[in-house]
Amino acid sequence: MDCTTPNAARIYDYDLGGEHNFAADRAASEEIQRTVAPTGPFIARANRAFLQRAVRFCLDRGIDQFLDLGSGIPTVGNVHEIARSRDPRARVVYVDVEPVAVAHTRHLLEGDDGAGIVQADVRDPDVVLGAAETGRLLDFSRPVALLTVAVLHYITPQEQAEMHRYRDVLAPGSAVVISTLTADEREEEAARVERFFAENTATQVTFRTRDEVRALFDGTELVPPGVVWTPQWRPDPADPNGWEPHRAGCWAGVGLVR
């Protein structure tokens, strides 16, 4: 584990107020806020709030199984915590490749038979779908919520085709939940973010337009209000606010598999 090079998952954890990050990650986050994108923590918190609302939406539709790709480092308001608040029988598989995220998730889930973590690169669906924990916890003959929240901007367009393998196994009634970074209405800031990650981390960032995000939902029925800024997707009064919606920097939506 390299504790001296900033890591996207640990920067995200710090922006959410988490504790599972290192000095290099905290310094990188603060540098991003000072010189690159002052909205960094708002982007992270708006994404987390969207994730929580989307999970509750899925539960209200009777979906009690969740596959969370690029789940990141556990902090307050994880998928299984939100899901269990409404359905104690809900099952969750987290997927991440980052060692800190996997180690802390395993610790958090000790003794929890209804949730597990798969250490794998989300760009390798066969490994994820074939993992023992996935097979133990998820029944793909029934609806599953596929969560890709704040992860697709680390997937290049060339790698995107592989991600459709996840969609291929979803039963009718399943949900596809997406949020991803965009340069729309924030071109200069996005260019600075892209340059910062290229120069300071091992992570490449891909920005998608609203039309490109809509295309990710092809083959599903988009849930109103469609593809919108993360704070605009079925907001509730407790969500982070104080910024114009486009400053959240991510398009988001939910599609239902028919």
C-alpha atoms as an extended CHARMM CRD file, in Angstrom:
* protein
*
       258  EXT
         1         1  MET       CA              0.0000000000        0.0000000000        0.0000000000  PROA      1               0.0000000000
         2         2  ASP       CA              1.4140000000        3.3850000000       -1.0330000000  PROA      2               0.0000000000
         3         3  CYS       CA              0.5380000000        5.8840000000        1.6950000000  PROA      3               0.0000000000
         4         4  THR       CA              2.5510000000        8.7290000000        0.1690000000  PROA      4               0.0000000000
         5         5  THR       CA              0.7780000000        9.0550000000       -3.2040000000  PROA      5               0.0000000000
         6         6  PRO       CA             -2.7070000000       10.6190000000       -3.0790000000  PROA      6               0.0000000000
         7         7  ASN       CA             -5.4640000000        8.1580000000       -3.9140000000  PROA      7               0.0000000000
         8         8  ALA       CA             -8.8670000000        9.0890000000       -5.3760000000  PROA      8               0.0000000000
         9         9  ALA       CA            -10.8300000000        6.8330000000       -3.0050000000  PROA      9               0.0000000000
        10        10  ARG       CA             -9.0880000000        8.2260000000        0.0700000000  PROA      10              0.0000000000
        11        11  ILE       CA             -9.4560000000       11.8330000000       -1.1260000000  PROA      11              0.0000000000
        12        12  TYR       CA            -13.1820000000       11.1420000000       -1.5620000000  PROA      12              0.0000000000
        13        13  ASP       CA            -13.3300000000        9.7000000000        1.9680000000  PROA      13              0.0000000000
        14        14  TYR       CA            -11.6920000000       12.8330000000        3.3700000000  PROA      14              0.0000000000
        15        15  ASP       CA            -14.1090000000       15.0730000000        1.4630000000  PROA      15              0.0000000000
        16        16  LEU       CA            -16.9950000000       13.1240000000        3.0060000000  PROA      16              0.0000000000
        17        17  GLY       CA            -15.6210000000       13.6770000000        6.4880000000  PROA      17              0.0000000000
        18        18  GLY       CA            -14.2650000000       10.1390000000        6.8240000000  PROA      18              0.0000000000
        19        19  GLU       CA            -11.2550000000        9.0160000000        8.8320000000  PROA      19              0.0000000000
        20        20  HSD       CA             -9.6700000000        6.4290000000        6.5160000000  PROA      20              0.0000000000
        21        21  ASN       CA             -7.1520000000        8.5900000000        4.6710000000  PROA      21              0.0000000000
        22        22  PHE       CA             -3.5110000000        9.6080000000        4.9110000000  PROA      22              0.0000000000
        23        23  ALA       CA             -1.6770000000       12.9290000000        5.0920000000  PROA      23              0.0000000000
        24        24  ALA       CA             -0.9940000000       12.8460000000        1.3480000000  PROA      24              0.0000000000
        25        25  ASP       CA             -4.7120000000       12.4610000000        0.6240000000  PROA      25              0.0000000000
        26        26  ARG       CA             -5.6820000000       15.3030000000        2.9600000000  PROA      26              0.0000000000
        27        27  ALA       CA             -3.0350000000       17.5720000000        1.4710000000  PROA      27              0.0000000000
        28        28  ALA       CA             -4.2350000000       16.7300000000       -2.0490000000  PROA      28              0.0000000000
        29        29  SER       CA             -7.8690000000       17.4530000000       -1.1470000000  PROA      29              0.0000000000
        30        30  GLU       CA             -6.9580000000       20.8010000000        0.3730000000  PROA      30              0.0000000000
        31        31  GLU       CA             -4.7950000000       21.6700000000       -2.6320000000  PROA      31              0.0000000000
        32        32  ILE       CA             -7.6880000000       20.8090000000       -4.9500000000  PROA      32              0.0000000000
        33        33  GLN       CA             -9.9750000000       23.1030000000       -2.9580000000  PROA      33              0.0000000000
        34        34  ARG       CA             -7.4570000000       25.9590000000       -3.0020000000  PROA      34              0.0000000000
        35        35  THR       CA             -6.3100000000       25.8800000000       -6.5980000000  PROA      35              0.0000000000
        36        36  VAL       CA             -8.3560000000       23.4400000000       -8.6580000000  PROA      36              0.0000000000
        37        37  ALA       CA            -11.9880000000       22.9460000000       -7.6250000000  PROA      37              0.0000000000
        38        38  PRO       CA            -13.2730000000       24.6710000000       -4.4670000000  PROA      38              0.0000000000
        39        39  THR       CA            -16.4580000000       22.6200000000       -4.7090000000  PROA      39              0.0000000000
        40        40  GLY       CA            -14.6600000000       19.2930000000       -4.0970000000  PROA      40              0.0000000000
        41        41  PRO       CA            -16.2910000000       18.4250000000       -0.7480000000  PROA      41              0.0000000000
        42        42  PHE       CA            -19.7110000000       19.5560000000       -2.0200000000  PROA      42              0.0000000000
        43        43  ILE       CA            -19.3400000000       17.2740000000       -5.0600000000  PROA      43              0.0000000000
        44        44  ALA       CA            -18.5580000000       14.3280000000       -2.7630000000  PROA      44              0.0000000000
        45        45  ARG       CA            -21.3970000000       15.0300000000       -0.3340000000  PROA      45              0.0000000000
        46        46  ALA       CA            -23.9300000000       15.6560000000       -3.0990000000  PROA      46              0.0000000000
        47        47  ASN       CA            -22.9620000000       12.2860000000       -4.6020000000  PROA      47              0.0000000000
        48        48  ARG       CA            -23.3560000000       10.5270000000       -1.2520000000  PROA      48              0.0000000000
        49        49  ALA       CA            -26.7670000000       12.1410000000       -0.7150000000  PROA      49              0.0000000000
        50        50  PHE       CA            -27.8550000000       11.0680000000       -4.2180000000  PROA      50              0.0000000000
        51        51  LEU       CA            -26.6900000000        7.5110000000       -3.5010000000  PROA      51              0.0000000000
        52        52  GLN       CA            -28.7620000000        7.3950000000       -0.3350000000  PROA      52              0.0000000000
        53        53  ARG       CA            -31.8860000000        8.7150000000       -2.0640000000  PROA      53              0.0000000000
        54        54  ALA       CA            -31.4440000000        6.2540000000       -4.9420000000  PROA      54              0.0000000000
        55        55  VAL       CA            -31.0870000000        3.3190000000       -2.5130000000  PROA      55              0.0000000000
        56        56  ARG       CA            -34.2880000000        4.3630000000       -0.7480000000  PROA      56              0.0000000000
        57        57  PHE       CA            -36.0360000000        4.6620000000       -4.1160000000  PROA      57              0.0000000000
        58        58  CYS       CA            -34.9790000000        1.1220000000       -5.0150000000  PROA      58              0.0000000000
        59        59  LEU       CA            -36.1680000000       -0.2220000000       -1.6750000000  PROA      59              0.0000000000
        60        60  ASP       CA            -39.5440000000        1.4580000000       -2.1730000000  PROA      60              0.0000000000
        61        61  ARG       CA            -39.8200000000       -0.4830000000       -5.4410000000  PROA      61              0.0000000000
        62        62  GLY       CA            -39.1420000000       -3.7370000000       -3.6290000000  PROA      62              0.0000000000
        63        63  ILE       CA            -35.4910000000       -4.1000000000       -4.7110000000  PROA      63              0.0000000000
        64        64  ASP       CA            -33.5820000000       -5.5610000000       -1.7740000000  PROA      64              0.0000000000
        65        65  GLN       CA            -30.2760000000       -6.5290000000       -3.4560000000  PROA      65              0.0000000000
        66        66  PHE       CA            -27.4640000000       -4.0860000000       -4.2370000000  PROA      66              0.0000000000
        67        67  LEU       CA            -24.2000000000       -4.3960000000       -6.1770000000  PROA      67              0.0000000000
        68        68  ASP       CA            -22.1430000000       -1.3110000000       -5.3480000000  PROA      68              0.0000000000
        69        69  LEU       CA            -19.2820000000       -0.8920000000       -7.8500000000  PROA      69              0.0000000000
        70        70  GLY       CA            -16.3520000000        1.2430000000       -6.7350000000  PROA      70              0.0000000000
        71        71  SER       CA            -17.8930000000        1.4610000000       -3.2820000000  PROA      71              0.0000000000
        72        72  GLY       CA            -14.9290000000        3.2730000000       -1.7690000000  PROA      72              0.0000000000
        73        73  ILE       CA            -13.9630000000        3.5820000000        1.8650000000  PROA      73              0.0000000000
        74        74  PRO       CA            -16.7700000000        3.0700000000        4.3770000000  PROA      74              0.0000000000
        75        75  THR       CA            -18.0650000000        6.1850000000        6.0650000000  PROA      75              0.0000000000
        76        76  VAL       CA            -21.4050000000        7.3120000000        7.4610000000  PROA      76              0.0000000000
        77        77  GLY       CA            -24.4090000000        6.4090000000        5.3120000000  PROA      77              0.0000000000
        78        78  ASN       CA            -23.1950000000        3.2890000000        3.5290000000  PROA      78              0.0000000000
        79        79  VAL       CA            -25.5390000000        1.3340000000        1.2920000000  PROA      79              0.0000000000
        80        80  HSD       CA            -26.1680000000       -1.4680000000        3.7640000000  PROA      80              0.0000000000
        81        81  GLU       CA            -26.9210000000        1.0230000000        6.5520000000  PROA      81              0.0000000000
        82        82  ILE       CA            -29.4630000000        2.8920000000        4.4210000000  PROA      82              0.0000000000
        83        83  ALA       CA            -30.9660000000       -0.3290000000        3.0740000000  PROA      83              0.0000000000
        84        84  ARG       CA            -31.2690000000       -2.0120000000        6.4730000000  PROA      84              0.0000000000
        85        85  SER       CA            -33.0550000000        1.0210000000        7.9060000000  PROA      85              0.0000000000
        86        86  ARG       CA            -35.9680000000        0.0680000000        5.6350000000  PROA      86              0.0000000000
        87        87  ASP       CA            -35.4620000000       -3.6400000000        5.0470000000  PROA      87              0.0000000000
        88        88  PRO       CA            -33.3790000000       -5.6430000000        7.5370000000  PROA      88              0.0000000000
        89        89  ARG       CA            -33.1470000000       -8.4790000000        4.9830000000  PROA      89              0.0000000000
        90        90  ALA       CA            -31.4450000000       -6.3360000000        2.3090000000  PROA      90              0.0000000000
        91        91  ARG       CA            -28.2650000000       -7.7960000000        0.8220000000  PROA      91              0.0000000000
        92        92  VAL       CA            -25.2880000000       -5.7830000000       -0.4020000000  PROA      92              0.0000000000
        93        93  VAL       CA            -22.0960000000       -6.6190000000       -2.2790000000  PROA      93              0.0000000000
        94        94  TYR       CA            -19.4750000000       -3.8980000000       -2.2700000000  PROA      94              0.0000000000
        95        95  VAL       CA            -16.7240000000       -3.9340000000       -4.9010000000  PROA      95              0.0000000000
        96        96  ASP       CA            -13.4550000000       -2.0230000000       -4.7350000000  PROA      96              0.0000000000
        97        97  VAL       CA             -9.8080000000       -2.5820000000       -5.6290000000  PROA      97              0.0000000000
        98        98  GLU       CA             -8.2660000000       -0.0700000000       -3.1910000000  PROA      98              0.0000000000
        99        99  PRO       CA             -6.6560000000       -1.9550000000       -0.2530000000  PROA      99              0.0000000000
       100       100  VAL       CA             -7.6980000000        0.5680000000        2.4080000000  PROA      100             0.0000000000
       101       101  ALA       CA            -11.3100000000        0.5100000000        1.1940000000  PROA      101             0.0000000000
       102       102  VAL       CA            -11.3900000000       -3.3030000000        1.2030000000  PROA      102             0.0000000000
       103       103  ALA       CA             -9.7060000000       -3.6830000000        4.6070000000  PROA      103             0.0000000000
       104       104  HSD       CA            -11.9940000000       -1.2240000000        6.3450000000  PROA      104             0.0000000000
       105       105  THR       CA            -15.1050000000       -2.6080000000        4.6730000000  PROA      105             0.0000000000
       106       106  ARG       CA            -14.2150000000       -6.1320000000        5.7980000000  PROA      106             0.0000000000
       107       107  HSD       CA            -13.7360000000       -4.8630000000        9.3390000000  PROA      107             0.0000000000
       108       108  LEU       CA            -17.0400000000       -2.9790000000        9.2340000000  PROA      108             0.0000000000
       109       109  LEU       CA            -18.9210000000       -6.0280000000        7.9710000000  PROA      109             0.0000000000
       110       110  GLU       CA            -17.5150000000       -8.5830000000       10.4260000000  PROA      110             0.0000000000
       111       111  GLY       CA            -20.3830000000      -10.7750000000       11.5880000000  PROA      111             0.0000000000
       112       112  ASP       CA            -22.7750000000       -9.3870000000        8.9530000000  PROA      112             0.0000000000
       113       113  ASP       CA            -24.0140000000      -12.3060000000        6.8450000000  PROA      113             0.0000000000
       114       114  GLY       CA            -26.0510000000      -10.0790000000        4.5490000000  PROA      114             0.0000000000
       115       115  ALA       CA            -23.2360000000       -7.9080000000        3.1650000000  PROA      115             0.0000000000
       116       116  GLY       CA            -19.7690000000       -8.5310000000        1.7730000000  PROA      116             0.0000000000
       117       117  ILE       CA            -16.8650000000       -7.0140000000       -0.1200000000  PROA      117             0.0000000000
       118       118  VAL       CA            -15.2180000000       -8.2430000000       -3.3120000000  PROA      118             0.0000000000
       119       119  GLN       CA            -11.6840000000       -6.9780000000       -3.9450000000  PROA      119             0.0000000000
       120       120  ALA       CA            -11.5760000000       -6.5380000000       -7.7040000000  PROA      120             0.0000000000
       121       121  ASP       CA            -11.2810000000       -3.9800000000      -10.4540000000  PROA      121             0.0000000000
       122       122  VAL       CA            -14.8080000000       -3.0230000000      -11.5090000000  PROA      122             0.0000000000
       123       123  ARG       CA            -13.5550000000       -3.0360000000      -15.1080000000  PROA      123             0.0000000000
       124       124  ASP       CA            -13.3950000000       -6.8440000000      -14.8930000000  PROA      124             0.0000000000
       125       125  PRO       CA            -17.0800000000       -7.8690000000      -14.6250000000  PROA      125             0.0000000000
       126       126  ASP       CA            -16.3580000000      -11.5800000000      -14.9800000000  PROA      126             0.0000000000
       127       127  VAL       CA            -14.2350000000      -11.5330000000      -11.8190000000  PROA      127             0.0000000000
       128       128  VAL       CA            -16.8090000000       -9.4890000000       -9.9020000000  PROA      128             0.0000000000
       129       129  LEU       CA            -19.8110000000      -11.5340000000      -11.0190000000  PROA      129             0.0000000000
       130       130  GLY       CA            -17.9740000000      -14.8120000000      -10.5020000000  PROA      130             0.0000000000
       131       131  ALA       CA            -16.7380000000      -13.9800000000       -7.0070000000  PROA      131             0.0000000000
       132       132  ALA       CA            -17.8570000000      -16.2280000000       -4.1620000000  PROA      132             0.0000000000
       133       133  GLU       CA            -19.3520000000      -13.3390000000       -2.1790000000  PROA      133             0.0000000000
       134       134  THR       CA            -21.3760000000      -12.1950000000       -5.1850000000  PROA      134             0.0000000000
       135       135  GLY       CA            -22.7680000000      -15.6790000000       -5.6750000000  PROA      135             0.0000000000
       136       136  ARG       CA            -23.5150000000      -16.0810000000       -1.9790000000  PROA      136             0.0000000000
       137       137  LEU       CA            -25.3550000000      -12.8220000000       -1.5350000000  PROA      137             0.0000000000
       138       138  LEU       CA            -27.0550000000      -11.9180000000       -4.8200000000  PROA      138             0.0000000000
       139       139  ASP       CA            -29.7440000000      -13.7760000000       -6.7480000000  PROA      139             0.0000000000
       140       140  PHE       CA            -29.6810000000      -12.4120000000      -10.2960000000  PROA      140             0.0000000000
       141       141  SER       CA            -32.9630000000      -14.1330000000      -11.1400000000  PROA      141             0.0000000000
       142       142  ARG       CA            -34.5360000000      -11.3520000000       -9.0550000000  PROA      142             0.0000000000
       143       143  PRO       CA            -34.1330000000       -7.5520000000       -9.3650000000  PROA      143             0.0000000000
       144       144  VAL       CA            -30.8030000000       -6.0860000000       -8.3100000000  PROA      144             0.0000000000
       145       145  ALA       CA            -29.8020000000       -2.4350000000       -8.0140000000  PROA      145             0.0000000000
       146       146  LEU       CA            -26.5300000000       -1.8290000000       -9.8820000000  PROA      146             0.0000000000
       147       147  LEU       CA            -24.8780000000        1.1720000000       -8.2310000000  PROA      147             0.0000000000
       148       148  THR       CA            -22.2120000000        3.0540000000      -10.1930000000  PROA      148             0.0000000000
       149       149  VAL       CA            -22.0370000000        6.2530000000       -8.1920000000  PROA      149             0.0000000000
       150       150  ALA       CA            -18.9750000000        8.4910000000       -8.5940000000  PROA      150             0.0000000000
       151       151  VAL       CA            -17.0160000000        5.7020000000      -10.2930000000  PROA      151             0.0000000000
       152       152  LEU       CA            -17.5710000000        5.8910000000      -14.0650000000  PROA      152             0.0000000000
       153       153  HSD       CA            -15.3520000000        8.9670000000      -14.3750000000  PROA      153             0.0000000000
       154       154  TYR       CA            -12.4920000000        6.5470000000      -13.6670000000  PROA      154             0.0000000000
       155       155  ILE       CA            -13.5980000000        4.3680000000      -16.5980000000  PROA      155             0.0000000000
       156       156  THR       CA            -12.4110000000        5.4440000000      -20.0460000000  PROA      156             0.0000000000
       157       157  PRO       CA            -14.7350000000        5.2930000000      -23.0660000000  PROA      157             0.0000000000
       158       158  GLN       CA            -12.6730000000        2.3610000000      -24.3590000000  PROA      158             0.0000000000
       159       159  GLU       CA            -13.2530000000        0.4630000000      -21.1060000000  PROA      159             0.0000000000
       160       160  GLN       CA            -16.9450000000        1.3450000000      -20.9460000000  PROA      160             0.0000000000
       161       161  ALA       CA            -18.0000000000       -1.5010000000      -23.2610000000  PROA      161             0.0000000000
       162       162  GLU       CA            -16.9070000000       -4.0850000000      -20.6780000000  PROA      162             0.0000000000
       163       163  MET       CA            -19.1930000000       -2.4950000000      -18.0940000000  PROA      163             0.0000000000
       164       164  HSD       CA            -22.2370000000       -3.6280000000      -20.0690000000  PROA      164             0.0000000000
       165       165  ARG       CA            -21.6030000000       -7.1630000000      -18.8190000000  PROA      165             0.0000000000
       166       166  TYR       CA            -23.1630000000       -6.0950000000      -15.5440000000  PROA      166             0.0000000000
       167       167  ARG       CA            -26.3070000000       -4.9530000000      -17.3240000000  PROA      167             0.0000000000
       168       168  ASP       CA            -26.5590000000       -8.2440000000      -19.1980000000  PROA      168             0.0000000000
       169       169  VAL       CA            -27.1920000000      -10.2180000000      -15.9920000000  PROA      169             0.0000000000
       170       170  LEU       CA            -29.8550000000       -7.9230000000      -14.5200000000  PROA      170             0.0000000000
       171       171  ALA       CA            -33.3920000000       -9.2980000000      -14.2950000000  PROA      171             0.0000000000
       172       172  PRO       CA            -36.4120000000       -7.2100000000      -15.3070000000  PROA      172             0.0000000000
       173       173  GLY       CA            -37.3110000000       -4.8090000000      -12.5170000000  PROA      173             0.0000000000
       174       174  SER       CA            -33.6580000000       -4.1340000000      -11.7070000000  PROA      174             0.0000000000
       175       175  ALA       CA            -32.3230000000       -0.5850000000      -11.4180000000  PROA      175             0.0000000000
       176       176  VAL       CA            -29.2180000000        1.0590000000      -12.8750000000  PROA      176             0.0000000000
       177       177  VAL       CA            -27.9920000000        3.9690000000      -10.7300000000  PROA      177             0.0000000000
       178       178  ILE       CA            -25.3690000000        6.3160000000      -12.2050000000  PROA      178             0.0000000000
       179       179  SER       CA            -23.6060000000        9.5110000000      -11.2630000000  PROA      179             0.0000000000
       180       180  THR       CA            -20.4590000000       10.7170000000      -12.9900000000  PROA      180             0.0000000000
       181       181  LEU       CA            -18.3520000000       13.8400000000      -13.4020000000  PROA      181             0.0000000000
       182       182  THR       CA            -18.9610000000       16.2390000000      -16.2440000000  PROA      182             0.0000000000
       183       183  ALA       CA            -17.2780000000       19.2910000000      -17.7200000000  PROA      183             0.0000000000
       184       184  ASP       CA            -20.6720000000       20.7410000000      -18.7270000000  PROA      184             0.0000000000
       185       185  GLU       CA            -20.9790000000       24.3510000000      -17.4810000000  PROA      185             0.0000000000
       186       186  ARG       CA            -17.5760000000       24.0430000000      -15.7160000000  PROA      186             0.0000000000
       187       187  GLU       CA            -15.0640000000       23.5190000000      -18.5120000000  PROA      187             0.0000000000
       188       188  GLU       CA            -12.1540000000       25.4420000000      -16.9700000000  PROA      188             0.0000000000
       189       189  GLU       CA            -12.5400000000       23.8040000000      -13.5520000000  PROA      189             0.0000000000
       190       190  ALA       CA            -12.8200000000       20.3580000000      -15.1450000000  PROA      190             0.0000000000
       191       191  ALA       CA             -9.6170000000       20.9470000000      -17.1000000000  PROA      191             0.0000000000
       192       192  ARG       CA             -7.8080000000       21.8240000000      -13.8700000000  PROA      192             0.0000000000
       193       193  VAL       CA             -9.1660000000       18.6920000000      -12.1640000000  PROA      193             0.0000000000
       194       194  GLU       CA             -8.0690000000       16.4980000000      -15.0660000000  PROA      194             0.0000000000
       195       195  ARG       CA             -4.5800000000       18.0040000000      -15.0280000000  PROA      195             0.0000000000
       196       196  PHE       CA             -4.2430000000       17.6890000000      -11.2430000000  PROA      196             0.0000000000
       197       197  PHE       CA             -5.1720000000       13.9910000000      -11.1980000000  PROA      197             0.0000000000
       198       198  ALA       CA             -2.8680000000       13.2500000000      -14.1400000000  PROA      198             0.0000000000
       199       199  GLU       CA              0.0800000000       14.9600000000      -12.4600000000  PROA      199             0.0000000000
       200       200  ASN       CA             -0.4480000000       13.8830000000       -8.8330000000  PROA      200             0.0000000000
       201       201  THR       CA             -2.2410000000       10.5150000000       -8.7750000000  PROA      201             0.0000000000
       202       202  ALA       CA             -2.3430000000        7.2570000000      -10.6840000000  PROA      202             0.0000000000
       203       203  THR       CA             -5.9500000000        7.9420000000      -11.6760000000  PROA      203             0.0000000000
       204       204  GLN       CA             -7.2050000000        9.1240000000      -15.0450000000  PROA      204             0.0000000000
       205       205  VAL       CA            -10.4190000000       11.1680000000      -15.0220000000  PROA      205             0.0000000000
       206       206  THR       CA            -12.9680000000       11.0340000000      -17.8650000000  PROA      206             0.0000000000
       207       207  PHE       CA            -15.6990000000       13.6700000000      -18.1000000000  PROA      207             0.0000000000
       208       208  ARG       CA            -18.9940000000       12.8870000000      -19.8440000000  PROA      208             0.0000000000
       209       209  THR       CA            -21.5640000000       15.2510000000      -21.2940000000  PROA      209             0.0000000000
       210       210  ARG       CA            -25.2180000000       15.0390000000      -20.3540000000  PROA      210             0.0000000000
       211       211  ASP       CA            -26.0080000000       13.3310000000      -23.6670000000  PROA      211             0.0000000000
       212       212  GLU       CA            -23.2470000000       10.7850000000      -23.0520000000  PROA      212             0.0000000000
       213       213  VAL       CA            -24.6670000000       10.0350000000      -19.6080000000  PROA      213             0.0000000000
       214       214  ARG       CA            -28.1700000000        9.6570000000      -21.0570000000  PROA      214             0.0000000000
       215       215  ALA       CA            -26.7240000000        7.1330000000      -23.5090000000  PROA      215             0.0000000000
       216       216  LEU       CA            -25.5120000000        5.0340000000      -20.5710000000  PROA      216             0.0000000000
       217       217  PHE       CA            -29.1770000000        4.3970000000      -19.7690000000  PROA      217             0.0000000000
       218       218  ASP       CA            -30.0290000000        3.0420000000      -23.2280000000  PROA      218             0.0000000000
       219       219  GLY       CA            -32.2060000000       -0.0420000000      -22.8530000000  PROA      219             0.0000000000
       220       220  THR       CA            -33.6880000000        1.1280000000      -19.5420000000  PROA      220             0.0000000000
       221       221  GLU       CA            -36.6520000000        3.2990000000      -18.6220000000  PROA      221             0.0000000000
       222       222  LEU       CA            -35.3220000000        6.5500000000      -17.1570000000  PROA      222             0.0000000000
       223       223  VAL       CA            -36.9800000000        7.4660000000      -13.8720000000  PROA      223             0.0000000000
       224       224  PRO       CA            -38.2060000000       11.0880000000      -13.6720000000  PROA      224             0.0000000000
       225       225  PRO       CA            -36.6450000000       13.6510000000      -13.4820000000  PROA      225             0.0000000000
       226       226  GLY       CA            -34.2080000000       11.9350000000      -15.8920000000  PROA      226             0.0000000000
       227       227  VAL       CA            -30.5270000000       12.8660000000      -16.0250000000  PROA      227             0.0000000000
       228       228  VAL       CA            -30.0070000000       15.9120000000      -13.8040000000  PROA      228             0.0000000000
       229       229  TRP       CA            -27.3990000000       17.3960000000      -11.4790000000  PROA      229             0.0000000000
       230       230  THR       CA            -26.9820000000       15.1880000000       -8.3970000000  PROA      230             0.0000000000
       231       231  PRO       CA            -28.7320000000       17.6410000000       -6.0140000000  PROA      231             0.0000000000
       232       232  GLN       CA            -31.7210000000       17.7990000000       -8.3780000000  PROA      232             0.0000000000
       233       233  TRP       CA            -32.5280000000       14.0760000000       -8.3910000000  PROA      233             0.0000000000
       234       234  ARG       CA            -35.5270000000       13.7890000000       -6.0460000000  PROA      234             0.0000000000
       235       235  PRO       CA            -33.9820000000       16.0580000000       -3.3860000000  PROA      235             0.0000000000
       236       236  ASP       CA            -35.0250000000       16.1490000000        0.2390000000  PROA      236             0.0000000000
       237       237  PRO       CA            -34.5570000000       18.9710000000        2.7850000000  PROA      237             0.0000000000
       238       238  ALA       CA            -31.6290000000       17.2710000000        4.5470000000  PROA      238             0.0000000000
       239       239  ASP       CA            -29.4300000000       17.2250000000        1.4310000000  PROA      239             0.0000000000
       240       240  PRO       CA            -26.2760000000       19.3770000000        1.1190000000  PROA      240             0.0000000000
       241       241  ASN       CA            -27.0700000000       22.7740000000       -0.3390000000  PROA      241             0.0000000000
       242       242  GLY       CA            -25.6690000000       26.2690000000       -0.5550000000  PROA      242             0.0000000000
       243       243  TRP       CA            -24.3010000000       25.8850000000       -4.0890000000  PROA      243             0.0000000000
       244       244  GLU       CA            -25.9150000000       26.2010000000       -7.4930000000  PROA      244             0.0000000000
       245       245  PRO       CA            -26.7880000000       22.6640000000       -8.6870000000  PROA      245             0.0000000000
       246       246  HSD       CA            -24.2540000000       22.6490000000      -11.5290000000  PROA      246             0.0000000000
       247       247  ARG       CA            -21.4410000000       23.1930000000       -9.0180000000  PROA      247             0.0000000000
       248       248  ALA       CA            -22.0600000000       19.5950000000       -7.8880000000  PROA      248             0.0000000000
       249       249  GLY       CA            -20.2450000000       18.6850000000      -11.1050000000  PROA      249             0.0000000000
       250       250  CYS       CA            -22.0230000000       15.3700000000      -11.7410000000  PROA      250             0.0000000000
       251       251  TRP       CA            -24.9250000000       14.2060000000      -13.8440000000  PROA      251             0.0000000000
       252       252  ALA       CA            -27.0500000000       11.5370000000      -12.2020000000  PROA      252             0.0000000000
       253       253  GLY       CA            -30.0190000000        9.3270000000      -12.9270000000  PROA      253             0.0000000000
       254       254  VAL       CA            -31.7420000000        6.0120000000      -12.3660000000  PROA      254             0.0000000000
       255       255  GLY       CA            -32.9820000000        3.6460000000      -15.0760000000  PROA      255             0.0000000000
       256       256  LEU       CA            -35.2540000000        0.6180000000      -14.6800000000  PROA      256             0.0000000000
       257       257  VAL       CA            -34.5730000000       -2.6030000000      -16.5690000000  PROA      257             0.0000000000
       258       258  ARG       CA            -37.6190000000       -3.8390000000      -18.4890000000  PROA      258             0.0000000000
